[in-house]
Amino acid sequence: MSTANSALALPGAQEHIHSLLPADQLPPYEPGPLPQGYTWREEKVYWHGHPGTDDQGNQEEVNSFTVDFVYPGRRVVQGTWPASRPEFCEVFSGPGQRLADSQGEVLICPGCGLDCG
Ligand SMILES: [Zn+2]
């Protein structure tokens, strides 16, 4: 089973996606230009952050209290990040990481490379 499929198998994941990502009702997201040498991953991002476990050690559901909403169209900058995907990221707060040069600029999550500008 791939990492992406594991994330989507979390309890409540499918319901969460459908309730928070009515992509056909939202204007498309158009990212700005990236700095030279950087590219986007093409994989769709479903949410940001990995829910923890409850007091009994059971996996918590994916919902608006346990993960962060990600606007449809936001993607990950190619690179080697601590988390393989935003759905597994453990960075929930703190400063972003700014990538910039004369060609472009983007603010990313240092835990997973997600465009969070
Ligand atoms: Zn992240």
Backbone and ligand atoms as CSV (ligand in chain L), in Angstrom:
chain,resi,resn,atom,element,x,y,z
A,1,MET,N,N,0.856,-1.194,0.000
A,1,MET,CA,C,0.000,0.000,0.000
A,1,MET,C,C,0.891,1.243,0.000
A,2,SER,N,N,0.570,2.200,-0.830
A,2,SER,CA,C,1.392,3.402,-0.888
A,2,SER,C,C,1.074,4.335,0.270
A,3,THR,N,N,1.952,5.281,0.498
A,3,THR,CA,C,1.753,6.268,1.555
A,3,THR,C,C,0.465,7.047,1.323
A,4,ALA,N,N,0.221,7.443,0.088
A,4,ALA,CA,C,-0.973,8.242,-0.205
A,4,ALA,C,C,-2.238,7.447,0.113
A,5,ASN,N,N,-2.265,6.175,-0.269
A,5,ASN,CA,C,-3.447,5.368,0.014
A,5,ASN,C,C,-3.657,5.189,1.504
A,6,SER,N,N,-2.574,5.091,2.273
A,6,SER,CA,C,-2.703,4.959,3.717
A,6,SER,C,C,-3.366,6.188,4.308
A,7,ALA,N,N,-2.973,7.358,3.834
A,7,ALA,CA,C,-3.559,8.602,4.348
A,7,ALA,C,C,-5.050,8.648,4.066
A,8,LEU,N,N,-5.440,8.226,2.894
A,8,LEU,CA,C,-6.846,8.313,2.514
A,8,LEU,C,C,-7.697,7.273,3.218
A,9,ALA,N,N,-7.046,6.287,3.841
A,9,ALA,CA,C,-7.790,5.258,4.555
A,9,ALA,C,C,-8.054,5.641,6.006
A,10,LEU,N,N,-7.566,6.795,6.442
A,10,LEU,CA,C,-7.812,7.213,7.815
A,10,LEU,C,C,-9.312,7.367,8.053
A,11,PRO,N,N,-9.784,7.070,9.268
A,11,PRO,CA,C,-11.218,7.198,9.545
A,11,PRO,C,C,-11.712,8.614,9.253
A,12,GLY,N,N,-12.789,8.711,8.515
A,12,GLY,CA,C,-13.400,10.008,8.248
A,12,GLY,C,C,-12.785,10.771,7.099
A,13,ALA,N,N,-11.739,10.241,6.485
A,13,ALA,CA,C,-11.016,11.004,5.468
A,13,ALA,C,C,-11.883,11.365,4.267
A,14,GLN,N,N,-12.596,10.406,3.752
A,14,GLN,CA,C,-13.383,10.683,2.548
A,14,GLN,C,C,-14.469,11.720,2.822
A,15,GLU,N,N,-15.156,11.610,3.964
A,15,GLU,CA,C,-16.190,12.579,4.298
A,15,GLU,C,C,-15.589,13.965,4.453
A,16,HIS,N,N,-14.419,14.025,5.045
A,16,HIS,CA,C,-13.743,15.303,5.250
A,16,HIS,C,C,-13.435,15.960,3.908
A,17,ILE,N,N,-12.912,15.204,2.995
A,17,ILE,CA,C,-12.549,15.743,1.684
A,17,ILE,C,C,-13.786,16.308,1.002
A,18,HIS,N,N,-14.860,15.571,1.019
A,18,HIS,CA,C,-16.046,16.016,0.303
A,18,HIS,C,C,-16.674,17.237,0.945
A,19,SER,N,N,-16.574,17.373,2.262
A,19,SER,CA,C,-17.196,18.516,2.909
A,19,SER,C,C,-16.347,19.775,2.784
A,20,LEU,N,N,-15.043,19.632,2.680
A,20,LEU,CA,C,-14.171,20.811,2.681
A,20,LEU,C,C,-13.614,21.187,1.315
A,21,LEU,N,N,-13.739,20.333,0.342
A,21,LEU,CA,C,-13.148,20.645,-0.948
A,21,LEU,C,C,-14.179,20.657,-2.070
A,22,PRO,N,N,-15.146,21.580,-1.995
A,22,PRO,CA,C,-16.091,21.702,-3.106
A,22,PRO,C,C,-15.423,22.459,-4.251
A,23,ALA,N,N,-14.431,21.819,-4.869
A,23,ALA,CA,C,-13.554,22.509,-5.820
A,23,ALA,C,C,-14.317,23.198,-6.943
A,24,ASP,N,N,-15.467,22.645,-7.325
A,24,ASP,CA,C,-16.197,23.249,-8.433
A,24,ASP,C,C,-16.874,24.561,-8.040
A,25,GLN,N,N,-16.900,24.882,-6.759
A,25,GLN,CA,C,-17.544,26.110,-6.301
A,25,GLN,C,C,-16.537,27.187,-5.907
A,26,LEU,N,N,-15.272,26.897,-6.011
A,26,LEU,CA,C,-14.240,27.844,-5.583
A,26,LEU,C,C,-13.445,28.329,-6.798
A,27,PRO,N,N,-12.995,29.591,-6.763
A,27,PRO,CA,C,-12.131,30.041,-7.863
A,27,PRO,C,C,-10.818,29.277,-7.843
A,28,PRO,N,N,-10.234,29.028,-9.014
A,28,PRO,CA,C,-8.986,28.251,-9.049
A,28,PRO,C,C,-7.851,29.003,-8.378
A,29,TYR,N,N,-6.946,28.239,-7.788
A,29,TYR,CA,C,-5.760,28.824,-7.168
A,29,TYR,C,C,-4.654,28.910,-8.208
A,30,GLU,N,N,-4.089,30.090,-8.347
A,30,GLU,CA,C,-3.006,30.299,-9.309
A,30,GLU,C,C,-1.744,30.687,-8.546
A,31,PRO,N,N,-0.818,29.752,-8.338
A,31,PRO,CA,C,0.415,30.100,-7.611
A,31,PRO,C,C,1.285,31.042,-8.422
A,32,GLY,N,N,2.075,31.829,-7.726
A,32,GLY,CA,C,3.020,32.707,-8.395
A,32,GLY,C,C,4.185,31.912,-8.945
A,33,PRO,N,N,5.104,32.581,-9.651
A,33,PRO,CA,C,6.260,31.859,-10.208
A,33,PRO,C,C,7.198,31.369,-9.109
A,34,LEU,N,N,7.770,30.187,-9.327
A,34,LEU,CA,C,8.730,29.612,-8.387
A,34,LEU,C,C,10.128,30.160,-8.663
A,35,PRO,N,N,10.973,30.180,-7.633
A,35,PRO,CA,C,12.379,30.527,-7.872
A,35,PRO,C,C,13.003,29.532,-8.849
A,36,GLN,N,N,14.080,29.941,-9.466
A,36,GLN,CA,C,14.764,29.104,-10.446
A,36,GLN,C,C,15.204,27.784,-9.808
A,37,GLY,N,N,14.998,26.687,-10.503
A,37,GLY,CA,C,15.444,25.384,-10.027
A,37,GLY,C,C,14.413,24.619,-9.225
A,38,TYR,N,N,13.293,25.242,-8.905
A,38,TYR,CA,C,12.240,24.555,-8.144
A,38,TYR,C,C,11.086,24.202,-9.062
A,39,THR,N,N,10.439,23.078,-8.768
A,39,THR,CA,C,9.265,22.660,-9.526
A,39,THR,C,C,8.194,22.176,-8.557
A,40,TRP,N,N,6.972,22.068,-9.053
A,40,TRP,CA,C,5.853,21.572,-8.245
A,40,TRP,C,C,5.716,20.076,-8.380
A,41,ARG,N,N,5.329,19.412,-7.298
A,41,ARG,CA,C,4.812,18.038,-7.401
A,41,ARG,C,C,3.405,18.141,-7.948
A,42,GLU,N,N,3.023,17.194,-8.751
A,42,GLU,CA,C,1.698,17.254,-9.362
A,42,GLU,C,C,0.606,16.620,-8.500
A,43,GLU,N,N,0.982,15.852,-7.458
A,43,GLU,CA,C,-0.024,15.150,-6.667
A,43,GLU,C,C,-0.967,16.123,-5.962
A,44,LYS,N,N,-2.244,15.783,-5.971
A,44,LYS,CA,C,-3.253,16.560,-5.257
A,44,LYS,C,C,-2.993,16.476,-3.750
A,45,VAL,N,N,-3.197,17.577,-3.058
A,45,VAL,CA,C,-3.063,17.615,-1.596
A,45,VAL,C,C,-4.466,17.650,-0.999
A,46,TYR,N,N,-4.736,16.752,-0.054
A,46,TYR,CA,C,-6.090,16.637,0.501
A,46,TYR,C,C,-6.273,17.455,1.761
A,47,TRP,N,N,-5.263,17.472,2.629
A,47,TRP,CA,C,-5.298,18.282,3.836
A,47,TRP,C,C,-3.871,18.397,4.354
A,48,HIS,N,N,-3.682,19.187,5.426
A,48,HIS,CA,C,-2.349,19.365,6.000
A,48,HIS,C,C,-2.348,18.923,7.453
A,49,GLY,N,N,-1.403,18.070,7.791
A,49,GLY,CA,C,-1.250,17.618,9.167
A,49,GLY,C,C,-1.788,16.221,9.365
A,50,HIS,N,N,-1.192,15.524,10.304
A,50,HIS,CA,C,-1.610,14.148,10.584
A,50,HIS,C,C,-2.281,14.106,11.935
A,51,PRO,N,N,-3.522,13.622,12.009
A,51,PRO,CA,C,-4.183,13.549,13.308
A,51,PRO,C,C,-3.444,12.618,14.251
A,52,GLY,N,N,-3.521,12.895,15.511
A,52,GLY,CA,C,-2.843,12.074,16.502
A,52,GLY,C,C,-3.696,10.901,16.935
A,53,THR,N,N,-3.408,10.405,18.133
A,53,THR,CA,C,-4.186,9.306,18.694
A,53,THR,C,C,-4.867,9.787,19.963
A,54,ASP,N,N,-5.984,9.152,20.279
A,54,ASP,CA,C,-6.709,9.523,21.495
A,54,ASP,C,C,-6.071,8.866,22.712
A,55,ASP,N,N,-6.698,9.037,23.878
A,55,ASP,CA,C,-6.123,8.529,25.121
A,55,ASP,C,C,-5.981,7.009,25.124
A,56,GLN,N,N,-6.786,6.333,24.302
A,56,GLN,CA,C,-6.711,4.871,24.229
A,56,GLN,C,C,-5.755,4.409,23.114
A,57,GLY,N,N,-5.116,5.350,22.447
A,57,GLY,CA,C,-4.185,4.986,21.390
A,57,GLY,C,C,-4.835,4.762,20.043
A,58,ASN,N,N,-6.134,5.093,19.920
A,58,ASN,CA,C,-6.815,4.926,18.641
A,58,ASN,C,C,-6.547,6.127,17.733
A,59,GLN,N,N,-6.414,5.860,16.456
A,59,GLN,CA,C,-6.203,6.922,15.482
A,59,GLN,C,C,-7.395,7.876,15.469
A,60,GLU,N,N,-7.130,9.182,15.620
A,60,GLU,CA,C,-8.219,10.152,15.561
A,60,GLU,C,C,-8.677,10.327,14.121
A,61,GLU,N,N,-9.916,10.723,13.967
A,61,GLU,CA,C,-10.476,10.946,12.635
A,61,GLU,C,C,-9.867,12.188,11.999
A,62,VAL,N,N,-9.896,12.202,10.663
A,62,VAL,CA,C,-9.542,13.404,9.919
A,62,VAL,C,C,-10.758,14.312,9.912
A,63,ASN,N,N,-10.648,15.456,10.544
A,63,ASN,CA,C,-11.742,16.435,10.506
A,63,ASN,C,C,-11.150,17.823,10.706
A,64,SER,N,N,-12.005,18.831,10.721
A,64,SER,CA,C,-11.514,20.210,10.759
A,64,SER,C,C,-10.850,20.562,12.080
A,65,PHE,N,N,-10.969,19.700,13.086
A,65,PHE,CA,C,-10.293,19.942,14.356
A,65,PHE,C,C,-8.918,19.279,14.418
A,66,THR,N,N,-8.703,18.257,13.591
A,66,THR,CA,C,-7.447,17.497,13.701
A,66,THR,C,C,-6.472,17.763,12.558
A,67,VAL,N,N,-6.947,18.353,11.465
A,67,VAL,CA,C,-6.052,18.660,10.339
A,67,VAL,C,C,-6.390,20.048,9.801
A,68,ASP,N,N,-5.504,20.602,8.971
A,68,ASP,CA,C,-5.704,21.921,8.374
A,68,ASP,C,C,-6.279,21.795,6.969
A,69,PHE,N,N,-7.249,22.655,6.667
A,69,PHE,CA,C,-7.805,22.755,5.326
A,69,PHE,C,C,-6.726,23.223,4.347
A,70,VAL,N,N,-6.702,22.652,3.162
A,70,VAL,CA,C,-5.788,23.091,2.099
A,70,VAL,C,C,-6.625,23.496,0.896
A,71,TYR,N,N,-6.446,24.728,0.468
A,71,TYR,CA,C,-7.229,25.232,-0.668
A,71,TYR,C,C,-6.928,24.397,-1.910
A,72,PRO,N,N,-7.972,24.014,-2.664
A,72,PRO,CA,C,-7.754,23.199,-3.869
A,72,PRO,C,C,-6.763,23.868,-4.824
A,73,GLY,N,N,-5.808,23.123,-5.279
A,73,GLY,CA,C,-4.817,23.628,-6.218
A,73,GLY,C,C,-3.470,23.932,-5.582
A,74,ARG,N,N,-3.440,24.038,-4.254
A,74,ARG,CA,C,-2.134,24.244,-3.616
A,74,ARG,C,C,-1.337,22.945,-3.705
A,75,ARG,N,N,-0.046,23.080,-3.993
A,75,ARG,CA,C,0.795,21.901,-4.209
A,75,ARG,C,C,2.066,21.978,-3.380
A,76,VAL,N,N,2.850,20.922,-3.488
A,76,VAL,CA,C,4.116,20.794,-2.764
A,76,VAL,C,C,5.263,21.132,-3.716
A,77,VAL,N,N,6.238,21.869,-3.216
A,77,VAL,CA,C,7.463,22.114,-3.966
A,77,VAL,C,C,8.315,20.849,-3.890
A,78,GLN,N,N,8.810,20.401,-5.036
A,78,GLN,CA,C,9.668,19.208,-5.078
A,78,GLN,C,C,10.845,19.380,-4.133
A,79,GLY,N,N,11.138,18.350,-3.370
A,79,GLY,CA,C,12.272,18.412,-2.466
A,79,GLY,C,C,12.209,17.273,-1.475
A,80,THR,N,N,13.184,17.213,-0.604
A,80,THR,CA,C,13.220,16.193,0.437
A,80,THR,C,C,12.792,16.848,1.736
A,81,TRP,N,N,11.568,16.566,2.164
A,81,TRP,CA,C,10.996,17.176,3.358
A,81,TRP,C,C,10.833,16.113,4.436
A,82,PRO,N,N,10.786,16.532,5.705
A,82,PRO,CA,C,10.620,15.550,6.797
A,82,PRO,C,C,9.394,14.654,6.610
A,83,ALA,N,N,8.294,15.213,6.116
A,83,ALA,CA,C,7.087,14.411,5.861
A,83,ALA,C,C,6.989,14.114,4.371
A,84,SER,N,N,6.607,12.872,4.042
A,84,SER,CA,C,6.526,12.475,2.637
A,84,SER,C,C,5.390,13.170,1.910
A,85,ARG,N,N,4.341,13.532,2.644
A,85,ARG,CA,C,3.180,14.224,2.063
A,85,ARG,C,C,2.618,15.169,3.129
A,86,PRO,N,N,1.907,16.238,2.715
A,86,PRO,CA,C,1.288,17.138,3.701
A,86,PRO,C,C,0.336,16.418,4.648
A,87,GLU,N,N,-0.289,15.349,4.186
A,87,GLU,CA,C,-1.228,14.608,5.029
A,87,GLU,C,C,-0.525,13.921,6.204
A,88,PHE,N,N,0.807,13.847,6.161
A,88,PHE,CA,C,1.572,13.242,7.251
A,88,PHE,C,C,2.441,14.257,7.984
A,89,CYS,N,N,2.291,15.538,7.684
A,89,CYS,CA,C,3.148,16.576,8.258
A,89,CYS,C,C,2.829,16.766,9.741
A,90,GLU,N,N,3.866,17.025,10.514
A,90,GLU,CA,C,3.680,17.246,11.948
A,90,GLU,C,C,4.019,18.679,12.346
A,91,VAL,N,N,4.181,19.565,11.380
A,91,VAL,CA,C,4.423,20.983,11.659
A,91,VAL,C,C,3.081,21.713,11.562
A,92,PHE,N,N,2.552,22.154,12.710
A,92,PHE,CA,C,1.243,22.802,12.705
A,92,PHE,C,C,1.333,24.311,12.907
A,93,SER,N,N,2.475,24.786,13.380
A,93,SER,CA,C,2.594,26.231,13.597
A,93,SER,C,C,4.052,26.628,13.443
A,94,GLY,N,N,4.316,27.910,13.543
A,94,GLY,CA,C,5.678,28.388,13.394
A,94,GLY,C,C,5.870,29.046,12.049
A,95,PRO,N,N,7.040,29.624,11.861
A,95,PRO,CA,C,7.292,30.347,10.616
A,95,PRO,C,C,7.400,29.413,9.424
A,96,GLY,N,N,6.996,29.919,8.270
A,96,GLY,CA,C,7.183,29.181,7.038
A,96,GLY,C,C,8.622,29.330,6.562
A,97,GLN,N,N,8.941,28.614,5.505
A,97,GLN,CA,C,10.264,28.703,4.886
A,97,GLN,C,C,10.103,29.433,3.559
A,98,ARG,N,N,10.808,30.542,3.398
A,98,ARG,CA,C,10.684,31.356,2.198
A,98,ARG,C,C,11.740,30.935,1.183
A,99,LEU,N,N,11.267,30.592,-0.016
A,99,LEU,CA,C,12.175,30.314,-1.129
A,99,LEU,C,C,12.012,31.474,-2.098
A,100,ALA,N,N,13.085,32.143,-2.438
A,100,ALA,CA,C,12.950,33.307,-3.307
A,100,ALA,C,C,14.235,33.581,-4.066
A,101,ASP,N,N,14.063,34.108,-5.251
A,101,ASP,CA,C,15.157,34.707,-6.014
A,101,ASP,C,C,14.515,35.719,-6.957
A,102,SER,N,N,15.258,36.183,-7.938
A,102,SER,CA,C,14.707,37.206,-8.830
A,102,SER,C,C,13.623,36.649,-9.752
A,103,GLN,N,N,13.523,35.302,-9.839
A,103,GLN,CA,C,12.544,34.679,-10.738
A,103,GLN,C,C,11.185,34.436,-10.088
A,104,GLY,N,N,11.187,34.277,-8.770
A,104,GLY,CA,C,9.924,33.967,-8.115
A,104,GLY,C,C,10.084,33.842,-6.620
A,105,GLU,N,N,8.954,33.588,-5.956
A,105,GLU,CA,C,8.959,33.499,-4.495
A,105,GLU,C,C,7.796,32.631,-4.052
A,106,VAL,N,N,8.040,31.821,-3.017
A,106,VAL,CA,C,6.983,31.014,-2.434
A,106,VAL,C,C,7.296,30.803,-0.959
A,107,LEU,N,N,6.246,30.771,-0.151
A,107,LEU,CA,C,6.383,30.457,1.271
A,107,LEU,C,C,5.878,29.034,1.448
A,108,ILE,N,N,6.710,28.166,2.008
A,108,ILE,CA,C,6.331,26.758,2.151
A,108,ILE,C,C,6.383,26.334,3.609
A,109,CYS,N,N,5.702,25.234,3.887
A,109,CYS,CA,C,5.805,24.595,5.191
A,109,CYS,C,C,7.149,23.859,5.261
A,110,PRO,N,N,7.953,24.105,6.308
A,110,PRO,CA,C,9.248,23.423,6.388
A,110,PRO,C,C,9.135,21.931,6.674
A,111,GLY,N,N,7.942,21.467,7.053
A,111,GLY,CA,C,7.771,20.057,7.353
A,111,GLY,C,C,7.429,19.196,6.160
A,112,CYS,N,N,6.835,19.838,5.112
A,112,CYS,CA,C,6.369,19.033,3.984
A,112,CYS,C,C,6.506,19.712,2.623
A,113,GLY,N,N,6.893,20.977,2.584
A,113,GLY,CA,C,7.066,21.665,1.313
A,113,GLY,C,C,5.788,22.200,0.701
A,114,LEU,N,N,4.676,22.174,1.442
A,114,LEU,CA,C,3.403,22.666,0.920
A,114,LEU,C,C,3.441,24.181,0.755
A,115,ASP,N,N,2.947,24.650,-0.361
A,115,ASP,CA,C,2.790,26.088,-0.615
A,115,ASP,C,C,1.770,26.627,0.399
A,116,CYS,N,N,2.242,27.470,1.299
A,116,CYS,CA,C,1.332,28.003,2.325
A,116,CYS,C,C,1.318,29.528,2.287
A,117,GLY,N,N,1.798,30.103,1.195
A,117,GLY,CA,C,1.820,31.570,1.092
A,117,GLY,C,C,0.462,32.092,0.906
L,1,ZN,ZN,ZN,3.595,20.767,6.468
